[in-house]
Amino acid sequence: MDKSCYFCQENTQYIDYKNTELLRKFLSGQAKILPPRRTGVCNYHQRQLATAIKRARFMALLAITTR
């Protein structure tokens, strides 16, 4: 896996919580947020990503857990 930040390469300014297809790429099979060492995302975008995932969960766009 390429370890350069996906969002830096795409020149992304804001990670939208409504883009659930993109957010699901950064979740594990148990719907946990993957760490940056696994995804290759920089610290700045990892914080934005975590906030976007938490907002999407709160708005019921993403599942909190899978059972």
PDB file of N, CA, C and O in Angstrom, chain B, residues numbered from 101:
ATOM      1  N   MET B 101       0.843  -1.176   0.000  1.00  0.00           N
ATOM      2  CA  MET B 101       0.000   0.000   0.000  1.00  0.00           C
ATOM      3  C   MET B 101       0.892   1.244   0.000  1.00  0.00           C
ATOM      4  O   MET B 101       1.892   1.306   0.714  1.00  0.00           O
ATOM      5  N   ASP B 102       0.519   2.207  -0.794  1.00  0.00           N
ATOM      6  CA  ASP B 102       1.267   3.453  -0.858  1.00  0.00           C
ATOM      7  C   ASP B 102       1.058   4.226   0.439  1.00  0.00           C
ATOM      8  O   ASP B 102      -0.079   4.394   0.882  1.00  0.00           O
ATOM      9  N   LYS B 103       2.140   4.696   1.051  1.00  0.00           N
ATOM     10  CA  LYS B 103       2.044   5.330   2.354  1.00  0.00           C
ATOM     11  C   LYS B 103       1.934   6.847   2.296  1.00  0.00           C
ATOM     12  O   LYS B 103       2.019   7.502   3.334  1.00  0.00           O
ATOM     13  N   SER B 104       1.747   7.428   1.102  1.00  0.00           N
ATOM     14  CA  SER B 104       1.525   8.863   1.048  1.00  0.00           C
ATOM     15  C   SER B 104       0.034   9.130   1.276  1.00  0.00           C
ATOM     16  O   SER B 104      -0.819   8.305   0.945  1.00  0.00           O
ATOM     17  N   CYS B 105      -0.251  10.274   1.836  1.00  0.00           N
ATOM     18  CA  CYS B 105      -1.618  10.605   2.243  1.00  0.00           C
ATOM     19  C   CYS B 105      -2.542  10.712   1.023  1.00  0.00           C
ATOM     20  O   CYS B 105      -2.252  11.440   0.074  1.00  0.00           O
ATOM     21  N   TYR B 106      -3.645   9.985   1.065  1.00  0.00           N
ATOM     22  CA  TYR B 106      -4.640   9.994  -0.016  1.00  0.00           C
ATOM     23  C   TYR B 106      -5.229  11.392  -0.195  1.00  0.00           C
ATOM     24  O   TYR B 106      -5.401  11.857  -1.322  1.00  0.00           O
ATOM     25  N   PHE B 107      -5.534  12.053   0.906  1.00  0.00           N
ATOM     26  CA  PHE B 107      -6.190  13.358   0.836  1.00  0.00           C
ATOM     27  C   PHE B 107      -5.232  14.454   0.376  1.00  0.00           C
ATOM     28  O   PHE B 107      -5.658  15.399  -0.288  1.00  0.00           O
ATOM     29  N   CYS B 108      -3.947  14.347   0.718  1.00  0.00           N
ATOM     30  CA  CYS B 108      -2.950  15.304   0.233  1.00  0.00           C
ATOM     31  C   CYS B 108      -2.759  15.147  -1.270  1.00  0.00           C
ATOM     32  O   CYS B 108      -2.612  16.138  -1.984  1.00  0.00           O
ATOM     33  N   GLN B 109      -2.759  13.909  -1.751  1.00  0.00           N
ATOM     34  CA  GLN B 109      -2.615  13.666  -3.186  1.00  0.00           C
ATOM     35  C   GLN B 109      -3.801  14.220  -3.966  1.00  0.00           C
ATOM     36  O   GLN B 109      -3.634  14.763  -5.058  1.00  0.00           O
ATOM     37  N   GLU B 110      -4.995  14.081  -3.403  1.00  0.00           N
ATOM     38  CA  GLU B 110      -6.212  14.553  -4.069  1.00  0.00           C
ATOM     39  C   GLU B 110      -6.445  16.045  -3.849  1.00  0.00           C
ATOM     40  O   GLU B 110      -7.389  16.614  -4.397  1.00  0.00           O
ATOM     41  N   ASN B 111      -5.587  16.683  -3.046  1.00  0.00           N
ATOM     42  CA  ASN B 111      -5.701  18.106  -2.700  1.00  0.00           C
ATOM     43  C   ASN B 111      -7.066  18.403  -2.075  1.00  0.00           C
ATOM     44  O   ASN B 111      -7.738  19.363  -2.452  1.00  0.00           O
ATOM     45  N   THR B 112      -7.461  17.568  -1.116  1.00  0.00           N
ATOM     46  CA  THR B 112      -8.744  17.695  -0.438  1.00  0.00           C
ATOM     47  C   THR B 112      -8.627  18.714   0.697  1.00  0.00           C
ATOM     48  O   THR B 112      -7.757  18.597   1.561  1.00  0.00           O
ATOM     49  N   GLN B 113      -9.511  19.714   0.685  1.00  0.00           N
ATOM     50  CA  GLN B 113      -9.505  20.728   1.732  1.00  0.00           C
ATOM     51  C   GLN B 113     -10.412  20.333   2.898  1.00  0.00           C
ATOM     52  O   GLN B 113     -10.119  20.647   4.051  1.00  0.00           O
ATOM     53  N   TYR B 114     -11.521  19.639   2.593  1.00  0.00           N
ATOM     54  CA  TYR B 114     -12.514  19.309   3.608  1.00  0.00           C
ATOM     55  C   TYR B 114     -13.020  17.889   3.354  1.00  0.00           C
ATOM     56  O   TYR B 114     -13.386  17.545   2.230  1.00  0.00           O
ATOM     57  N   ILE B 115     -13.039  17.080   4.395  1.00  0.00           N
ATOM     58  CA  ILE B 115     -13.557  15.716   4.284  1.00  0.00           C
ATOM     59  C   ILE B 115     -15.025  15.764   4.684  1.00  0.00           C
ATOM     60  O   ILE B 115     -15.349  16.045   5.838  1.00  0.00           O
ATOM     61  N   ASP B 116     -15.903  15.492   3.743  1.00  0.00           N
ATOM     62  CA  ASP B 116     -17.342  15.621   3.957  1.00  0.00           C
ATOM     63  C   ASP B 116     -17.901  14.371   4.638  1.00  0.00           C
ATOM     64  O   ASP B 116     -17.648  13.251   4.195  1.00  0.00           O
ATOM     65  N   TYR B 117     -18.656  14.567   5.706  1.00  0.00           N
ATOM     66  CA  TYR B 117     -19.239  13.437   6.427  1.00  0.00           C
ATOM     67  C   TYR B 117     -20.342  12.751   5.630  1.00  0.00           C
ATOM     68  O   TYR B 117     -20.720  11.626   5.956  1.00  0.00           O
ATOM     69  N   LYS B 118     -20.864  13.395   4.601  1.00  0.00           N
ATOM     70  CA  LYS B 118     -21.934  12.800   3.797  1.00  0.00           C
ATOM     71  C   LYS B 118     -21.412  11.856   2.726  1.00  0.00           C
ATOM     72  O   LYS B 118     -22.189  11.124   2.114  1.00  0.00           O
ATOM     73  N   ASN B 119     -20.105  11.864   2.494  1.00  0.00           N
ATOM     74  CA  ASN B 119     -19.491  10.983   1.499  1.00  0.00           C
ATOM     75  C   ASN B 119     -19.165   9.647   2.172  1.00  0.00           C
ATOM     76  O   ASN B 119     -18.009   9.379   2.499  1.00  0.00           O
ATOM     77  N   THR B 120     -20.180   8.818   2.377  1.00  0.00           N
ATOM     78  CA  THR B 120     -20.005   7.583   3.142  1.00  0.00           C
ATOM     79  C   THR B 120     -19.191   6.537   2.394  1.00  0.00           C
ATOM     80  O   THR B 120     -18.539   5.703   3.021  1.00  0.00           O
ATOM     81  N   GLU B 121     -19.217   6.567   1.071  1.00  0.00           N
ATOM     82  CA  GLU B 121     -18.417   5.597   0.304  1.00  0.00           C
ATOM     83  C   GLU B 121     -16.928   5.800   0.580  1.00  0.00           C
ATOM     84  O   GLU B 121     -16.186   4.830   0.735  1.00  0.00           O
ATOM     85  N   LEU B 122     -16.502   7.035   0.639  1.00  0.00           N
ATOM     86  CA  LEU B 122     -15.108   7.344   0.931  1.00  0.00           C
ATOM     87  C   LEU B 122     -14.770   7.003   2.381  1.00  0.00           C
ATOM     88  O   LEU B 122     -13.714   6.435   2.657  1.00  0.00           O
ATOM     89  N   LEU B 123     -15.660   7.347   3.301  1.00  0.00           N
ATOM     90  CA  LEU B 123     -15.398   7.101   4.723  1.00  0.00           C
ATOM     91  C   LEU B 123     -15.300   5.613   5.028  1.00  0.00           C
ATOM     92  O   LEU B 123     -14.532   5.219   5.906  1.00  0.00           O
ATOM     93  N   ARG B 124     -16.061   4.774   4.323  1.00  0.00           N
ATOM     94  CA  ARG B 124     -16.030   3.329   4.576  1.00  0.00           C
ATOM     95  C   ARG B 124     -14.681   2.704   4.239  1.00  0.00           C
ATOM     96  O   ARG B 124     -14.335   1.651   4.774  1.00  0.00           O
ATOM     97  N   LYS B 125     -13.916   3.348   3.353  1.00  0.00           N
ATOM     98  CA  LYS B 125     -12.584   2.836   3.016  1.00  0.00           C
ATOM     99  C   LYS B 125     -11.628   2.922   4.200  1.00  0.00           C
ATOM    100  O   LYS B 125     -10.617   2.221   4.236  1.00  0.00           O
ATOM    101  N   PHE B 126     -11.942   3.773   5.158  1.00  0.00           N
ATOM    102  CA  PHE B 126     -11.073   3.989   6.302  1.00  0.00           C
ATOM    103  C   PHE B 126     -11.631   3.359   7.575  1.00  0.00           C
ATOM    104  O   PHE B 126     -11.223   3.724   8.678  1.00  0.00           O
ATOM    105  N   LEU B 127     -12.566   2.412   7.428  1.00  0.00           N
ATOM    106  CA  LEU B 127     -13.130   1.675   8.554  1.00  0.00           C
ATOM    107  C   LEU B 127     -12.744   0.205   8.438  1.00  0.00           C
ATOM    108  O   LEU B 127     -12.592  -0.324   7.337  1.00  0.00           O
ATOM    109  N   SER B 128     -12.587  -0.447   9.586  1.00  0.00           N
ATOM    110  CA  SER B 128     -12.288  -1.878   9.587  1.00  0.00           C
ATOM    111  C   SER B 128     -13.585  -2.666   9.394  1.00  0.00           C
ATOM    112  O   SER B 128     -14.659  -2.083   9.244  1.00  0.00           O
ATOM    113  N   GLY B 129     -13.478  -3.968   9.400  1.00  0.00           N
ATOM    114  CA  GLY B 129     -14.649  -4.827   9.263  1.00  0.00           C
ATOM    115  C   GLY B 129     -15.613  -4.705  10.427  1.00  0.00           C
ATOM    116  O   GLY B 129     -16.805  -4.982  10.288  1.00  0.00           O
ATOM    117  N   GLN B 130     -15.093  -4.287  11.582  1.00  0.00           N
ATOM    118  CA  GLN B 130     -15.936  -4.088  12.769  1.00  0.00           C
ATOM    119  C   GLN B 130     -16.376  -2.633  12.908  1.00  0.00           C
ATOM    120  O   GLN B 130     -16.841  -2.228  13.974  1.00  0.00           O
ATOM    121  N   ALA B 131     -16.235  -1.845  11.845  1.00  0.00           N
ATOM    122  CA  ALA B 131     -16.635  -0.433  11.786  1.00  0.00           C
ATOM    123  C   ALA B 131     -15.811   0.435  12.728  1.00  0.00           C
ATOM    124  O   ALA B 131     -16.312   1.434  13.244  1.00  0.00           O
ATOM    125  N   LYS B 132     -14.551   0.066  12.959  1.00  0.00           N
ATOM    126  CA  LYS B 132     -13.648   0.896  13.759  1.00  0.00           C
ATOM    127  C   LYS B 132     -12.808   1.746  12.815  1.00  0.00           C
ATOM    128  O   LYS B 132     -12.521   1.339  11.689  1.00  0.00           O
ATOM    129  N   ILE B 133     -12.422   2.915  13.276  1.00  0.00           N
ATOM    130  CA  ILE B 133     -11.582   3.801  12.475  1.00  0.00           C
ATOM    131  C   ILE B 133     -10.176   3.217  12.419  1.00  0.00           C
ATOM    132  O   ILE B 133      -9.569   2.942  13.454  1.00  0.00           O
ATOM    133  N   LEU B 134      -9.664   3.029  11.210  1.00  0.00           N
ATOM    134  CA  LEU B 134      -8.328   2.463  11.049  1.00  0.00           C
ATOM    135  C   LEU B 134      -7.257   3.489  11.424  1.00  0.00           C
ATOM    136  O   LEU B 134      -7.440   4.684  11.194  1.00  0.00           O
ATOM    137  N   PRO B 135      -6.149   3.033  11.996  1.00  0.00           N
ATOM    138  CA  PRO B 135      -5.082   3.960  12.390  1.00  0.00           C
ATOM    139  C   PRO B 135      -4.331   4.484  11.167  1.00  0.00           C
ATOM    140  O   PRO B 135      -4.356   3.856  10.108  1.00  0.00           O
ATOM    141  N   PRO B 136      -3.668   5.623  11.307  1.00  0.00           N
ATOM    142  CA  PRO B 136      -2.948   6.196  10.161  1.00  0.00           C
ATOM    143  C   PRO B 136      -1.788   5.331   9.675  1.00  0.00           C
ATOM    144  O   PRO B 136      -1.430   5.401   8.500  1.00  0.00           O
ATOM    145  N   ARG B 137      -1.200   4.529  10.532  1.00  0.00           N
ATOM    146  CA  ARG B 137      -0.109   3.652  10.083  1.00  0.00           C
ATOM    147  C   ARG B 137      -0.624   2.572   9.142  1.00  0.00           C
ATOM    148  O   ARG B 137       0.150   2.004   8.371  1.00  0.00           O
ATOM    149  N   ARG B 138      -1.906   2.284   9.194  1.00  0.00           N
ATOM    150  CA  ARG B 138      -2.514   1.283   8.315  1.00  0.00           C
ATOM    151  C   ARG B 138      -3.013   1.896   7.011  1.00  0.00           C
ATOM    152  O   ARG B 138      -2.956   1.261   5.958  1.00  0.00           O
ATOM    153  N   THR B 139      -3.502   3.132   7.084  1.00  0.00           N
ATOM    154  CA  THR B 139      -4.087   3.775   5.911  1.00  0.00           C
ATOM    155  C   THR B 139      -3.113   4.682   5.183  1.00  0.00           C
ATOM    156  O   THR B 139      -3.286   4.944   3.993  1.00  0.00           O
ATOM    157  N   GLY B 140      -2.084   5.171   5.882  1.00  0.00           N
ATOM    158  CA  GLY B 140      -1.124   6.064   5.270  1.00  0.00           C
ATOM    159  C   GLY B 140      -1.580   7.506   5.220  1.00  0.00           C
ATOM    160  O   GLY B 140      -1.015   8.302   4.470  1.00  0.00           O
ATOM    161  N   VAL B 141      -2.588   7.862   5.999  1.00  0.00           N
ATOM    162  CA  VAL B 141      -3.110   9.228   6.020  1.00  0.00           C
ATOM    163  C   VAL B 141      -2.277  10.057   7.001  1.00  0.00           C
ATOM    164  O   VAL B 141      -1.883   9.563   8.058  1.00  0.00           O
ATOM    165  N   CYS B 142      -2.012  11.320   6.647  1.00  0.00           N
ATOM    166  CA  CYS B 142      -1.231  12.193   7.533  1.00  0.00           C
ATOM    167  C   CYS B 142      -2.056  12.553   8.775  1.00  0.00           C
ATOM    168  O   CYS B 142      -3.273  12.366   8.802  1.00  0.00           O
ATOM    169  N   ASN B 143      -1.370  13.073   9.802  1.00  0.00           N
ATOM    170  CA  ASN B 143      -2.036  13.390  11.069  1.00  0.00           C
ATOM    171  C   ASN B 143      -3.150  14.417  10.904  1.00  0.00           C
ATOM    172  O   ASN B 143      -4.211  14.292  11.515  1.00  0.00           O
ATOM    173  N   TYR B 144      -2.908  15.426  10.082  1.00  0.00           N
ATOM    174  CA  TYR B 144      -3.898  16.474   9.858  1.00  0.00           C
ATOM    175  C   TYR B 144      -5.192  15.894   9.294  1.00  0.00           C
ATOM    176  O   TYR B 144      -6.280  16.182   9.794  1.00  0.00           O
ATOM    177  N   HIS B 145      -5.068  15.074   8.249  1.00  0.00           N
ATOM    178  CA  HIS B 145      -6.261  14.502   7.630  1.00  0.00           C
ATOM    179  C   HIS B 145      -6.850  13.369   8.462  1.00  0.00           C
ATOM    180  O   HIS B 145      -8.046  13.096   8.354  1.00  0.00           O
ATOM    181  N   GLN B 146      -6.044  12.698   9.291  1.00  0.00           N
ATOM    182  CA  GLN B 146      -6.574  11.659  10.162  1.00  0.00           C
ATOM    183  C   GLN B 146      -7.547  12.270  11.173  1.00  0.00           C
ATOM    184  O   GLN B 146      -8.588  11.683  11.470  1.00  0.00           O
ATOM    185  N   ARG B 147      -7.209  13.440  11.696  1.00  0.00           N
ATOM    186  CA  ARG B 147      -8.116  14.111  12.643  1.00  0.00           C
ATOM    187  C   ARG B 147      -9.408  14.535  11.944  1.00  0.00           C
ATOM    188  O   ARG B 147     -10.496  14.380  12.499  1.00  0.00           O
ATOM    189  N   GLN B 148      -9.289  15.069  10.731  1.00  0.00           N
ATOM    190  CA  GLN B 148     -10.493  15.445   9.967  1.00  0.00           C
ATOM    191  C   GLN B 148     -11.328  14.217   9.630  1.00  0.00           C
ATOM    192  O   GLN B 148     -12.557  14.260   9.680  1.00  0.00           O
ATOM    193  N   LEU B 149     -10.659  13.130   9.289  1.00  0.00           N
ATOM    194  CA  LEU B 149     -11.341  11.889   8.938  1.00  0.00           C
ATOM    195  C   LEU B 149     -12.116  11.342  10.132  1.00  0.00           C
ATOM    196  O   LEU B 149     -13.269  10.933   9.993  1.00  0.00           O
ATOM    197  N   ALA B 150     -11.487  11.334  11.299  1.00  0.00           N
ATOM    198  CA  ALA B 150     -12.152  10.832  12.507  1.00  0.00           C
ATOM    199  C   ALA B 150     -13.373  11.677  12.839  1.00  0.00           C
ATOM    200  O   ALA B 150     -14.414  11.140  13.215  1.00  0.00           O
ATOM    201  N   THR B 151     -13.256  12.988  12.705  1.00  0.00           N
ATOM    202  CA  THR B 151     -14.391  13.869  12.968  1.00  0.00           C
ATOM    203  C   THR B 151     -15.519  13.606  11.982  1.00  0.00           C
ATOM    204  O   THR B 151     -16.685  13.561  12.374  1.00  0.00           O
ATOM    205  N   ALA B 152     -15.187  13.432  10.710  1.00  0.00           N
ATOM    206  CA  ALA B 152     -16.205  13.179   9.686  1.00  0.00           C
ATOM    207  C   ALA B 152     -16.906  11.845   9.936  1.00  0.00           C
ATOM    208  O   ALA B 152     -18.123  11.750   9.778  1.00  0.00           O
ATOM    209  N   ILE B 153     -16.153  10.816  10.324  1.00  0.00           N
ATOM    210  CA  ILE B 153     -16.756   9.508  10.604  1.00  0.00           C
ATOM    211  C   ILE B 153     -17.675   9.603  11.815  1.00  0.00           C
ATOM    212  O   ILE B 153     -18.769   9.039  11.805  1.00  0.00           O
ATOM    213  N   LYS B 154     -17.250  10.303  12.847  1.00  0.00           N
ATOM    214  CA  LYS B 154     -18.087  10.450  14.044  1.00  0.00           C
ATOM    215  C   LYS B 154     -19.358  11.232  13.741  1.00  0.00           C
ATOM    216  O   LYS B 154     -20.423  10.909  14.268  1.00  0.00           O
ATOM    217  N   ARG B 155     -19.259  12.253  12.901  1.00  0.00           N
ATOM    218  CA  ARG B 155     -20.456  13.009  12.502  1.00  0.00           C
ATOM    219  C   ARG B 155     -21.400  12.137  11.683  1.00  0.00           C
ATOM    220  O   ARG B 155     -22.616  12.192  11.866  1.00  0.00           O
ATOM    221  N   ALA B 156     -20.842  11.332  10.781  1.00  0.00           N
ATOM    222  CA  ALA B 156     -21.679  10.447   9.962  1.00  0.00           C
ATOM    223  C   ALA B 156     -22.378   9.400  10.827  1.00  0.00           C
ATOM    224  O   ALA B 156     -23.526   9.043  10.566  1.00  0.00           O
ATOM    225  N   ARG B 157     -21.691   8.911  11.853  1.00  0.00           N
ATOM    226  CA  ARG B 157     -22.326   7.963  12.781  1.00  0.00           C
ATOM    227  C   ARG B 157     -23.457   8.639  13.537  1.00  0.00           C
ATOM    228  O   ARG B 157     -24.530   8.058  13.703  1.00  0.00           O
ATOM    229  N   PHE B 158     -23.224   9.862  13.997  1.00  0.00           N
ATOM    230  CA  PHE B 158     -24.240  10.593  14.747  1.00  0.00           C
ATOM    231  C   PHE B 158     -25.483  10.851  13.903  1.00  0.00           C
ATOM    232  O   PHE B 158     -26.604  10.809  14.410  1.00  0.00           O
ATOM    233  N   MET B 159     -25.279  11.118  12.604  1.00  0.00           N
ATOM    234  CA  MET B 159     -26.399  11.365  11.698  1.00  0.00           C
ATOM    235  C   MET B 159     -26.975  10.072  11.126  1.00  0.00           C
ATOM    236  O   MET B 159     -27.848  10.114  10.259  1.00  0.00           O
ATOM    237  N   ALA B 160     -26.496   8.933  11.600  1.00  0.00           N
ATOM    238  CA  ALA B 160     -26.962   7.601  11.197  1.00  0.00           C
ATOM    239  C   ALA B 160     -26.696   7.316   9.714  1.00  0.00           C
ATOM    240  O   ALA B 160     -27.444   6.570   9.082  1.00  0.00           O
ATOM    241  N   LEU B 161     -25.643   7.901   9.166  1.00  0.00           N
ATOM    242  CA  LEU B 161     -25.236   7.594   7.798  1.00  0.00           C
ATOM    243  C   LEU B 161     -24.301   6.392   7.763  1.00  0.00           C
ATOM    244  O   LEU B 161     -24.220   5.680   6.762  1.00  0.00           O
ATOM    245  N   LEU B 162     -23.596   6.179   8.874  1.00  0.00           N
ATOM    246  CA  LEU B 162     -22.710   5.010   9.033  1.00  0.00           C
ATOM    247  C   LEU B 162     -23.148   4.248  10.262  1.00  0.00           C
ATOM    248  O   LEU B 162     -23.661   4.825  11.220  1.00  0.00           O
ATOM    249  N   ALA B 163     -22.937   2.940  10.224  1.00  0.00           N
ATOM    250  CA  ALA B 163     -23.248   2.108  11.385  1.00  0.00           C
ATOM    251  C   ALA B 163     -22.199   2.339  12.466  1.00  0.00           C
ATOM    252  O   ALA B 163     -21.020   2.537  12.169  1.00  0.00           O
ATOM    253  N   ILE B 164     -22.635   2.312  13.712  1.00  0.00           N
ATOM    254  CA  ILE B 164     -21.700   2.470  14.827  1.00  0.00           C
ATOM    255  C   ILE B 164     -20.926   1.173  15.005  1.00  0.00           C
ATOM    256  O   ILE B 164     -19.708   1.199  15.186  1.00  0.00           O
ATOM    257  N   THR B 165     -21.612   0.045  14.956  1.00  0.00           N
ATOM    258  CA  THR B 165     -20.964  -1.258  15.009  1.00  0.00           C
ATOM    259  C   THR B 165     -21.641  -2.175  14.010  1.00  0.00           C
ATOM    260  O   THR B 165     -22.741  -1.897  13.532  1.00  0.00           O
ATOM    261  N   THR B 166     -20.966  -3.274  13.703  1.00  0.00           N
ATOM    262  CA  THR B 166     -21.578  -4.296  12.854  1.00  0.00           C
ATOM    263  C   THR B 166     -21.796  -5.544  13.706  1.00  0.00           C
ATOM    264  O   THR B 166     -20.905  -5.974  14.438  1.00  0.00           O
ATOM    265  N   ARG B 167     -22.965  -6.101  13.602  1.00  0.00           N
ATOM    266  CA  ARG B 167     -23.263  -7.309  14.392  1.00  0.00           C
ATOM    267  C   ARG B 167     -23.864  -8.362  13.520  1.00  0.00           C
ATOM    268  O   ARG B 167     -24.184  -9.451  13.997  1.00  0.00           O
TER     269      ARG B 167
END
